[in-house]
Amino acid sequence: MYMENVEKLESICQQILKLDIKMRSARFINARGHLDAGGMKDGLLSLEAKKQDEMMFMELALRVRMRHEFDTEFGIVHFSLSYRDKVIVMSFPLSNDDVLLVSCEKDTDFGDIPFKILAIIECIKKTPIKTF
């Protein structure tokens, strides 16, 4: 079961990376802030060091849990987008506070990309990611 789920998540990451030539990464992060699947697009280097990755993943997992506080007032979060100086970062909350983290080049036309990603992940959005 473990390998099947990882293979499915890796396949989803590859679909996402193919959405646009300027996609940089697609990664599934579990609720504890650990990488379960995915990574950088082949040939690209991460802008942050591996240790910073771990901190970013843990912070992201915490942020996803904290956003539930406003679900009653505003509805659930489908995705969040950060437009930064060097990169665009999108996060997609999944069940059990797992999250899909996606990045693309700053000059990407990101208008429809998050909605295409939502369509790709719809099959797993409500199902907990069990990779171990």
Residue pairs with C-beta under 8 A, 6 or more apart in sequence:
1 130
2 130
2 131
2 132
5 129
5 130
5 131
6 36
6 37
6 131
8 124
9 28
9 36
9 37
9 38
9 124
9 129
9 131
10 37
10 38
12 26
12 28
12 120
12 121
12 124
13 26
13 27
13 28
13 37
13 38
13 39
14 26
15 120
16 23
16 26
16 100
16 102
16 117
16 120
17 23
17 25
17 26
17 41
19 113
19 116
19 117
20 104
20 108
20 109
20 113
22 104
22 105
22 107
22 108
23 41
23 102
23 103
23 104
23 108
24 40
24 41
24 44
24 87
24 103
24 104
24 105
25 38
25 39
25 40
25 41
25 44
25 46
25 101
25 102
25 103
26 38
26 39
26 100
26 101
26 102
27 35
27 37
27 38
27 39
27 57
27 100
27 101
27 102
28 35
28 36
28 37
28 38
28 94
28 98
28 99
28 100
28 101
28 129
29 35
29 36
29 57
29 60
29 61
29 98
29 99
29 100
29 101
30 36
30 61
30 98
30 129
30 131
31 61
31 64
31 65
31 96
31 97
31 98
32 58
32 61
33 54
33 57
33 58
33 59
33 60
33 61
33 62
34 57
35 53
35 57
36 98
36 129
36 131
37 131
40 46
46 53
47 86
47 87
48 56
57 101
60 91
60 99
60 101
61 97
61 99
63 91
64 77
64 91
64 93
64 97
64 99
65 97
67 77
67 80
67 93
71 77
76 93
77 93
78 92
78 93
78 114
78 118
79 90
79 91
79 92
79 93
79 114
79 117
79 118
80 90
80 91
81 88
81 89
81 90
81 110
81 114
82 88
82 89
82 90
83 106
84 106
85 106
86 106
87 103
87 104
87 105
87 106
88 103
88 104
88 105
88 106
88 108
88 110
89 101
89 102
89 103
90 101
90 102
90 103
90 104
90 110
90 113
90 114
90 117
91 99
91 100
91 101
91 102
92 99
92 100
92 101
92 102
92 114
92 117
92 118
92 121
92 125
93 99
94 100
94 121
94 124
94 125
94 128
94 129
95 125
95 126
95 127
95 128
95 129
96 128
96 129
98 128
98 129
100 117
100 121
102 117
104 110
104 113
118 125
